């Protein structure tokens, strides 16, 4: 088996094909030989059968007339066929009528020994034999039996038995067999040479070239796969680094989301504070307006105080009149006292009245002086209060105007701050939405990158599998070379 495996593909194919071709051609030649043998046998039988059929009419008349010599002469005519060795005629009683055999020297010899028809056939109804029956005996002879019947009367006259030697036929058949074997040998040699040439030209060399090209392509594939595997490994490393970077970006994004959320909360708180400040500013503006109105009312009160001061002045004037009246009353009381004293007893009651009037005048004068003093002091105090109030009202008016303007400016700035804070809040909300989308995109990119990393691992495994397949392909190429050229031969 190892010896067979070590041979080249040409020899292997020949070793397989040649026996098949030889067997096929041999079967064909055997079939043709058998056909030819059968044809020769048929021709052999046909020639003897025709001779017997031609001879039977004359034999019928001669046997019926017992003309033995004529029968013998007729039978001798059969020996024109060199293959016939005996011709025996049995009568209607199945007894020997005449028998002739030919010697090696071509002389005829009449058979005198008793022969039995049963030695040649077991047919009881010999008349029923149609044509010529051919039988093959064990002694390499062929026996032909035919009934002799008169055609006109259908009279059964006997049976003719012909023995024919098959040696000549066998010589012809053997010659044909030897010729066929020689032709088979030449045909097989031609087929082997032609097959070797065709296989070498059409199969072996193209397969050898194909094997070489496949080997080169396998080496190229192996080299390319090595490079591809290295690229996969580098891409896998980059994908791993990118995955780590995406994880860091995700962490930073989460921190940024927290910061933006805190900024949003601060912006919301700032809006709340600014809104509260705006309300307080509006409330302060309203208070300033109320205070301005109050300052106006105070101004009006200052005017009222000035009117009061005027009234105090008028009261002071009236008090002076009262003082004049009191002085005059005292003078009148003094005059009354003087006059009552002059009157004496009559004027004593009047004197008492005058004295009381004088006391009242003194008391009125004293009260008038105190009132005058109080009025003077009140007038001074009122003037001071009016002056101070006028100064304070002026300052309050100026300050209230400044404060009102300041509150208006503050309200304007607060409004601007509120608007800016709302814009900051809107921007923060948009930024938060954008960051959320970015985080979602980063998460999606992370998932895709993880999938890419997994795919890279699968591709690396596939590359390793291709390496194994390339190694197997190399082994197959080596095995193909061994099959094509044999184990000892190498590709040049």
C-alpha positions in Angstrom: 0.0 0.0 0.0 2.8 2.4 0.8 4.5 1.4 -2.4 1.3 2.4 -4.3 1.0 5.7 -2.3 4.6 6.7 -3.2 3.9 6.5 -6.9 3.1 9.5 -9.1 -0.5 10.3 -10.1 0.2 9.2 -13.7 1.2 5.7 -12.5 -1.7 5.6 -10.0 -4.2 6.5 -12.7 -2.6 3.9 -15.0 -2.6 1.3 -12.2 -6.3 2.0 -11.7 -7.3 2.5 -15.3 -5.3 -0.2 -17.1 -6.9 -3.1 -15.3 -10.3 -1.6 -15.9 -9.5 -1.1 -19.5 -8.0 -4.6 -19.8 -11.0 -6.1 -18.1 -13.4 -4.1 -20.2 -11.6 -4.9 -23.5 -11.2 -8.5 -22.4 -14.9 -8.8 -21.7 -15.6 -7.2 -25.1 -13.2 -9.6 -26.8 -14.6 -12.5 -24.9 -18.0 -11.5 -26.0 -16.9 -11.1 -29.6 -15.1 -14.4 -29.4 -18.1 -16.1 -28.1 -20.2 -14.4 -30.7 -17.7 -15.4 -33.4 -17.5 -19.0 -32.0 -21.3 -19.1 -32.0 -21.3 -17.7 -35.5 -18.6 -20.3 -36.6 -20.7 -23.0 -35.0 -23.8 -21.8 -36.7 -22.0 -21.7 -40.0 -20.6 -25.1 -39.3 -24.0 -26.5 -38.4 -25.6 -24.7 -41.3 -23.2 -26.2 -43.9 -23.8 -29.7 -42.6 -27.5 -29.2 -42.2 -27.7 -27.9 -45.8 -25.8 -30.9 -47.1 -28.1 -33.3 -45.2 -31.2 -31.5 -46.4 -30.0 -31.6 -50.0 -29.2 -35.3 -49.6 -32.4 -36.5 -47.9 -34.7 -36.7 -50.9 -32.4 -39.0 -52.8 -31.8 -41.0 -49.7 -35.5 -41.5 -49.1 -36.0 -43.1 -52.5 -32.9 -45.3 -52.3 -33.7 -46.5 -48.8 -37.2 -47.3 -49.8 -36.0 -49.3 -52.8 -33.2 -50.8 -50.7 -30.6 -49.6 -53.1 -27.8 -49.7 -50.6 -25.0 -48.9 -53.1 -26.8 -45.7 -54.2 -27.2 -44.8 -50.6 -23.5 -45.3 -50.0 -22.6 -43.2 -53.1 -24.9 -40.5 -52.0 -23.6 -40.5 -48.4 -20.0 -40.2 -49.7 -20.9 -36.9 -51.2 -21.3 -35.5 -47.7 -17.6 -36.0 -47.0 -16.9 -33.1 -49.2 -17.1 -31.2 -45.8 -13.8 -32.1 -44.2 -15.2 -31.9 -40.8 -17.6 -34.9 -41.3 -16.1 -38.1 -40.0 -19.1 -40.5 -40.0 -22.4 -40.8 -41.8 -24.8 -43.4 -40.5 -28.3 -44.3 -41.8 -30.8 -46.2 -39.7 -33.9 -47.7 -41.3 -37.5 -47.3 -40.2 -37.0 -50.0 -37.7 -34.2 -48.0 -36.1 -31.7 -50.7 -37.3 -28.5 -49.9 -39.1 -29.0 -49.6 -42.9 -25.5 -48.3 -43.9 -22.6 -46.6 -42.2 -19.5 -45.0 -43.7 -16.5 -43.4 -42.0 -13.4 -41.7 -43.4 -9.9 -42.7 -42.5 -6.9 -40.5 -42.0 -5.8 -41.4 -45.5 -9.1 -40.1 -46.9 -10.3 -43.6 -47.6 -13.9 -44.6 -46.9 -14.6 -47.5 -44.6 -18.1 -49.1 -44.3 -19.2 -49.6 -40.7 -20.2 -53.2 -40.1 -20.5 -53.2 -36.3 -23.9 -53.1 -34.9 -24.8 -49.5 -33.9 -27.8 -48.5 -31.8 -29.7 -45.3 -32.5 -30.2 -44.9 -28.8 -26.5 -44.0 -28.5 -27.2 -40.8 -30.4 -30.8 -39.8 -29.3 -33.6 -40.8 -27.0 -36.3 -39.4 -29.2 -39.0 -42.1 -29.6 -41.0 -40.4 -32.4 -38.2 -39.9 -34.9 -40.7 -38.9 -37.6 -41.4 -35.7 -35.7 -37.9 -34.5 -36.0 -38.1 -31.3 -38.1 -35.0 -30.3 -40.0 -31.6 -31.2 -38.5 -30.9 -31.5 -34.8 -27.3 -30.7 -33.7 -25.9 -32.3 -30.6 -22.5 -32.1 -29.0 -21.0 -35.3 -27.7 -18.4 -35.7 -24.9 -15.6 -36.8 -27.3 -15.2 -33.3 -28.9 -17.6 -34.3 -31.7 -20.8 -32.9 -32.9 -23.7 -35.1 -34.0 -26.4 -34.1 -36.4 -29.7 -36.1 -36.6 -32.5 -35.7 -39.1 -35.4 -37.9 -40.1 -35.7 -39.2 -43.7 -39.3 -38.7 -44.8 -40.8 -38.8 -48.3 -42.3 -35.4 -49.0 -45.0 -36.6 -51.3 -46.3 -39.5 -49.2 -44.9 -38.4 -45.8 -43.5 -41.8 -45.5 -40.9 -42.4 -42.8 -37.9 -44.2 -44.3 -35.3 -43.8 -41.6 -32.9 -41.5 -39.8 -29.5 -40.1 -40.9 -26.9 -39.5 -38.2 -23.8 -37.4 -39.0 -20.7 -37.2 -36.8 -18.5 -34.2 -37.4 -15.0 -33.5 -35.8 -14.7 -30.2 -34.1 -10.9 -30.1 -34.3 -10.9 -27.9 -37.4 -13.5 -25.7 -35.9 -11.6 -25.5 -32.7 -8.4 -24.7 -34.6 -10.2 -21.8 -36.2 -11.6 -20.7 -32.9 -8.2 -21.0 -31.2 -6.6 -19.0 -34.0 -9.2 -16.4 -33.6 -8.6 -16.3 -29.8 -4.8 -16.0 -30.2 -5.3 -13.3 -32.7 -7.7 -11.6 -30.4 -5.2 -11.9 -27.4 -2.4 -10.4 -29.5 -4.7 -7.6 -30.7 -5.8 -7.1 -27.1 -2.1 -6.9 -26.0 -1.3 -4.4 -28.7 -4.5 -2.4 -27.9 -3.6 -2.4 -24.1 0.0 -1.3 -24.9 -1.3 1.5 -27.1 -3.9 2.5 -24.6 -1.3 2.5 -21.7 1.2 4.6 -23.8 -1.5 7.0 -25.0 -3.2 7.2 -21.6 0.2 8.0 -19.9 0.9 10.7 -22.5 -2.7 12.1 -22.2 -2.8 12.0 -18.4 0.7 13.5 -18.2 -0.2 16.3 -20.6 -3.9 16.9 -19.7 -4.0 15.9 -16.0 -0.7 15.6 -14.3 1.1 18.7 -15.6 -1.9 21.0 -15.3 -2.6 19.7 -11.8 1.1 20.2 -11.0 1.0 23.8 -12.3 -2.4 24.3 -10.5 -0.9 22.9 -7.3 2.1 25.2 -7.6 -0.2 28.2 -8.2 -2.5 27.2 -5.3 0.5 26.8 -3.1 1.7 30.3 -4.0 -1.8 31.6 -3.5 -2.0 29.8 -0.2 1.3 31.5 0.8 0.0 34.8 -0.3 -3.3 34.2 1.6 -1.3 33.1 4.6 0.9 36.3 4.5 -2.1 38.5 3.9 -4.0 36.8 6.7 -1.0 37.4 9.0 -1.1 41.1 8.1 -4.9 41.1 8.4 -4.7 39.4 11.8 -2.1 42.0 12.9 -4.4 44.7 11.7 -7.3 43.2 13.5 -5.3 43.0 16.7 -4.2 46.6 16.4 -7.8 47.7 15.6 -9.0 45.6 18.6 -6.4 47.5 20.8 -7.5 50.8 19.4 -11.1 49.8 19.9 -10.3 48.9 23.5 -8.5 52.2 24.0 -11.5 54.0 22.4 -13.8 52.0 24.7 -11.8 53.1 27.7 -11.9 56.7 26.4 -15.6 56.5 25.9 -16.0 55.2 29.4 -13.9 58.2 30.7 -16.0 60.5 28.4 -19.2 59.0 29.8 -17.9 59.6 33.4 -17.0 63.2 32.5 -20.4 63.6 30.8 -22.1 62.3 33.9 -20.1 64.8 36.0 -21.0 67.5 33.4 -24.6 66.5 33.6 -24.5 66.8 37.4 -22.7 70.2 37.1 -25.3 71.4 34.6 -28.1 70.1 36.7 -26.6 72.0 39.7 -26.2 75.1 37.4 -29.8 74.7 36.4 -30.8 74.5 40.0 -28.7 77.5 40.8 -30.2 79.4 37.8 -33.6 78.4 39.1 -32.7 79.6 42.6 -31.2 82.8 41.1 -34.4 83.4 39.1 -36.4 82.9 42.3 -34.1 85.3 44.2 -34.1 87.9 41.3 -37.8 87.5 41.0 -38.2 88.1 44.8 -35.7 91.0 44.5 -37.8 92.4 41.6 -40.9 92.1 43.7 -39.1 93.8 46.6 -37.8 96.5 44.2 -41.3 97.1 42.9 -42.5 97.2 46.5 -39.6 99.6 47.4 -40.6 101.8 44.4 -44.2 101.8 45.7 -42.9 102.7 49.2 -40.8 105.5 47.7 -43.8 106.7 45.8 -45.8 106.5 49.1 -43.0 108.3 50.9 -42.9 110.9 48.1 -46.6 111.4 48.6 -46.0 111.5 52.4 -43.3 114.1 51.8 -45.8 116.1 49.8 -48.3 115.8 52.6 -45.5 116.9 55.1 -44.9 119.9 52.8 -48.6 120.6 53.0 -48.3 120.2 56.8 -45.4 122.7 56.7 -47.7 125.2 55.0 -50.3 124.5 57.7 -47.6 125.1 60.3 -46.8 128.4 58.6 -50.5 129.2 58.8 -50.4 128.3 62.5 -47.4 130.6 62.9 -49.4 133.3 61.3 -52.3 132.6 63.6 -49.9 132.6 66.6 -48.8 136.0 65.3 -52.4 137.1 65.2 -52.9 135.7 68.7 -49.8 137.6 69.8 -51.3 140.8 68.4 -54.6 140.1 70.1 -52.6 139.3 73.3 -51.1 142.8 73.0 -54.6 144.2 72.6 -55.6 142.3 75.8 -52.5 143.7 77.5 -53.6 147.2 76.5 -57.0 146.4 77.7 -55.6 145.0 81.0 -53.4 148.1 81.4 -56.4 150.3 80.8 -58.5 148.1 83.1 -55.9 148.5 85.8 -55.8 152.2 85.2 -59.6 152.3 85.3 -59.5 150.2 88.5 -57.0 152.7 90.0 -59.2 155.6 88.9 -62.2 153.8 90.4 -60.4 153.3 93.6 -59.4 156.9 93.7 -62.9 157.9 92.9 -64.3 155.5 95.5 -61.9 156.9 98.1 -63.1 160.3 97.2 -66.7 159.2 97.5 -66.1 157.9 101.0 -68.7 155.6 102.4 -70.8 155.7 99.3 -67.9 154.7 97.2 -66.8 151.9 99.5 -68.7 149.1 97.6 -67.5 150.5 94.4 -64.0 150.6 95.9 -64.3 146.9 96.6 -65.5 146.3 93.0 -62.7 148.4 91.7 -60.2 146.5 93.8 -61.5 143.2 92.5 -61.4 144.6 89.0 -57.9 145.7 89.6 -57.0 142.2 90.9 -58.6 140.7 87.9 -56.8 143.1 85.7 -53.6 142.2 87.4 -54.3 138.5 87.0 -55.4 139.1 83.4 -52.3 141.1 82.8 -50.2 138.4 84.3 -51.9 135.7 82.3 -51.6 137.9 79.2 -47.9 138.3 79.8 -47.5 134.6 80.3 -49.6 134.0 77.1 -47.5 136.5 75.3 -44.4 134.8 76.5 -45.7 131.4 75.5 -46.9 132.7 72.1 -43.5 134.3 71.6 -41.7 131.1 72.5 -44.3 129.1 70.4 -43.7 131.4 67.5 -40.0 130.9 67.8 -40.3 127.2 68.1 -42.8 127.1 65.2 -40.5 129.0 63.0 -37.6 126.7 64.0 -39.8 123.7 63.3 -41.0 125.1 60.1 -37.5 125.9 59.0 -36.2 122.5 60.0 -39.2 120.8 58.5 -38.8 122.8 55.2 -35.1 121.8 55.1 -35.9 118.2 56.0 -38.8 118.1 53.5 -36.4 119.5 50.8 -33.8 116.9 51.6 -36.4 114.1 51.8 -37.8 115.3 48.4 -34.3 115.3 46.9 -33.4 112.0 48.5 -36.7 110.4 47.6 -36.2 111.5 44.0 -32.7 110.0 44.1 -33.9 106.9 45.8 -36.8 106.6 43.3 -34.4 107.0 40.4 -32.0 104.5 42.1 -34.9 102.1 42.6 -35.9 102.6 38.9 -32.3 101.8 37.9 -32.3 98.9 40.2 -35.6 97.7 38.9 -34.3 98.0 35.3 -31.1 96.2 36.2 -33.1 93.5 38.1 -35.3 93.2 35.0 -32.1 92.8 32.9 -30.7 90.3 35.4 -34.0 88.4 35.4 -34.0 88.4 31.6 -30.4 87.3 31.5 -31.0 84.7 34.2 -33.9 83.3 32.2 -31.7 83.2 29.1 -29.1 81.4 31.2 -31.8 79.0 32.4 -33.0 78.4 28.8 -29.4 78.0 27.7 -28.8 75.6 30.6 -32.0 73.7 29.7 -30.9 73.5 26.0 -27.3 72.6 27.1 -28.8 69.9 29.5 -30.9 68.5 26.6 -27.8 68.6 24.3 -25.7 66.9 27.0 -28.4 64.3 27.5 -28.4 63.7 23.7 -24.6 63.6 23.7 -24.6 61.2 26.6 -27.1 59.0 24.7 -24.9 59.3 21.6 -21.8 58.5 23.7 -23.6 55.5 25.2 -24.7 54.4 21.8 -21.2 54.8 20.5 -19.9 52.9 23.5 -22.3 50.0 22.8 -21.3 50.1 19.1 -17.7 50.2 20.1 -18.2 47.3 22.4 -19.9 45.4 19.6 -17.1 46.4 17.3 -14.6 45.1 19.9 -16.5 41.8 20.2 -16.6 41.6 16.4 -12.9 42.3 16.3 -12.4 39.4 18.7 -14.5 37.2 16.4 -12.5 38.4 13.4 -9.3 37.6 15.3 -10.6 34.1 16.0 -11.6 33.8 12.3 -8.1 35.0 11.3 -6.6 32.3 13.5 -9.0 29.8 12.0 -7.9 31.0 8.5 -4.3 30.4 9.7 -5.2 26.9 10.6 -7.0 26.5 7.3 -3.9 27.8 5.5 -1.8 25.3 7.3 -4.3 22.6 6.4 -4.2 23.9 2.8 -0.4 23.7 2.8 -0.7 20.1 4.0 -3.2 19.4 1.3 -0.9 21.0 -1.3 2.0 18.8 -0.1 -0.3 15.8 -0.2 -1.5 16.8 -3.7 2.2 17.1 -4.8 2.9 13.7 -3.3 -0.2 12.4 -5.1 0.7 14.0 -8.4 4.5 13.5 -8.5 5.0 10.8 -5.9 6.5 11.0 -2.5 10.1 11.0 -3.7 9.5 13.6 -6.5 9.6 17.3 -5.8 8.2 20.3 -7.7 11.1 21.9 -9.6 
